Amino acid sequence: MDIDGNVDLVNIDSKEELLKYYSGISELFLESFGKPLDKELWEWAYLNNPFGEPRVAIAIHQGIIIGHYAVIPMNIENKDKELLGFLSMTTMVAINFRKLRLFQRLAEMVYDRIESLNLPSIVFGFPNDNSAPGFKKRLGWTISEDYKVVSVEPHQISEVVNVIDKLLDENCFTLNMDNACTKNWRTKKPNQAWTYDNNIGTKEIGQEFDLMHITDAKQLTSLNCNKSINMILPIDSDTSLRDINVSFPYRFGYRVFNCETEPRLFVQMSMSDIF
């Protein structure tokens, strides 16, 4: 199928403009994922986001949205500087328009606008098995298979503290949860509220905790609980954490713009659209 001339490609760079397309986006979401789009969650990510305006590109055929690539702003920082960060999420192409590289065209429309800002920037995300090959081959993403969601038992916390300390000592970029606006927005994600106090963010789930964010590894030892703690950690064949129980792999990927060197990252649950 040749879609050139039959499809309108539209850039959207404001919350106000994006809202006009919500109905069509929700219809494509239902077709793509087999469930309704949660409007409250969509508004939280795209409209209530304190970091600024979303970057979205959509494809329209005969008045119907058939393609959607979007990133929401989520800046990350280390002790020295800030990167413009963008979380890639809700990539969608209608069934009858797949295998036409529409996904690539829409993504590059978004990336061109990020590149034109002439500021150090990063687009990142957690692509699944279906999308990861395309993100790597078509969009030039760096994909890491090292990240895992692990379940840490109380007696293993000291081992984990050493790993997190190293990430923090290396001055890696991560979300700045000490910013009041960021904290207020990120801890109030619909249906997933959690707390961030004293340099640690946790979400209690039954007999477990999710470690959502941490900026001082020693705070793990102050939890004084007998529950296991779920967290994202980089675990490869050389890691010292071989005895930690891996719940499931959590692939991470990114592409940088206007950066002189590749940034080192401390990937946390607070940076994900899932947790």
C-alpha positions, 0 to 999 in steps of 0.5 A, a space after each residue: 500500500 502506498 500511503 503518500 498523498 493519502 495520509 496527513 502527517 501532523 505535528 503537535 507541540 502543545 497540550 491544548 492542540 493535543 486535547 483536540 485529538 483525544 477521541 481519535 487517539 483513544 479509538 486507535 488505542 482501543 484497536 492497538 491494545 484491546 482496552 479503553 484508554 484511561 482518560 485520567 491517566 492520559 491527562 496526567 501524563 500529557 496535560 498535567 505534566 509539569 515538565 512542559 509540552 508533549 511532542 506528538 506526531 499523528 497520521 490521519 487517513 480519511 479523518 481517522 487517526 491511524 498512527 501515533 508516536 509521542 513522548 512526554 517530557 521528563 527531565 533527568 539530572 545528575 549533580 552537575 547538570 540537567 538533560 531534557 528528557 522525554 519518555 516514549 510511550 503509546 506508540 501505535 499504528 492501525 492494523 491495516 497500515 502496519 509494515 509501511 514504516 509509518 511508525 518510523 516516519 512519525 518518530 523521526 518527526 518528533 525527533 527532528 523537533 527535539 534535535 532542533 532545540 539544540 540542547 542536550 536531550 534524551 528520549 528513553 523508554 522500555 520497549 517490549 518484545 514487539 517494538 524493541 527491534 524496530 526502535 533499534 533498527 529503524 530509530 537508532 536506539 541503544 537497547 540494554 537487556 541488562 535491566 531486571 525487576 528483582 525481588 530483594 529479600 531483607 537479608 540481601 539489602 546490604 548487597 544492593 546498597 553497594 550497587 546503588 551507591 556505585 550508581 550514585 557515586 558515578 553521578 548518573 542521570 536520573 529523575 530529580 524527586 527532590 523538586 517539589 513539582 516533580 514529586 507532587 506530579 510523579 507520586 500522584 499517578 492515577 491508581 498508583 500513588 506512592 510516597 517519597 520522603 527522606 530520599 526514598 520512594 516506596 509503594 506498598 503492595 500486599 506483602 511487598 514494596 516497590 522501590 520507586 525512587 532512591 537518592 541515598 542507598 543507605 535509606 534502604 537499611 532504615 526501612 526496618 521491614 520483613 517484606 521483600 522489595 522490588 526494584 530495577 537493577 542492572 544485572 549482567 553476567 558479571 554482576 555480584 547480585 547473581 543470587 537476587 531473584 529476578 522477577 522479569 526482565 525490563 528492557 531499557 532503551 534510549 537515543 540521545 541528541 546534542 550530547 558530546 558524550 553518552 550519559 550514564 543513567 540510573 534507571 528507576 521505576 519512577 522513570 517508567 510509564 508502568 510503575 
